[in-house]
């Protein structure tokens, strides 16, 4: 099976040490989080923590960004 465009695009330092599925789909946030084995409770805690630390706009941009599931998996 060929790697998805998302899997190819994100390969690099951010994914070093992570198991990135060949069919990674960052356009489907719930699926991407599941593919990267980010548990829902842990994800909720990360989002809450980021919202406490960063200004609202910056937190929204970070959490809403396409590569967010990778950052969450990295954390």
C-alpha positions, -999 to 999 in steps of 0.1 A, spaced: 0 0 0 13 34 -9 17 61 18 -10 88 20 0 123 10 -4 133 47 20 105 58 45 116 32 42 153 40 47 150 77 77 127 76 106 143 94 117 156 129 81 159 141 74 122 135 108 108 146 101 80 170 64 80 163 46 52 144 29 70 116 3 50 98 7 48 60 -29 58 56 -27 88 80 -55 113 73 -50 146 91 -82 159 74 -102 136 97 -92 148 132 -109 120 152 -96 93 129 -60 108 130 -60 109 168 -71 73 169 -46 63 142 -18 79 163 -32 63 195 -40 95 213 -65 87 240 -95 110 242 -90 118 279 -54 127 273 -63 148 243 -89 167 263 -63 174 291 -37 187 265 -63 210 249 -73 224 283 -37 229 293 -29 248 261 -60 269 265 -48 279 300 -13 288 289 -17 305 255 -39 334 245 -72 323 230 -63 331 194 -30 313 195 -44 283 213 -72 281 187 -47 283 158 -25 256 173 -52 232 182 -70 238 150 -40 233 128 -39 203 105 -8 187 121 -23 190 156 -29 153 160 9 147 154 17 173 181 -7 157 204 9 123 198 43 138 204 32 151 238 
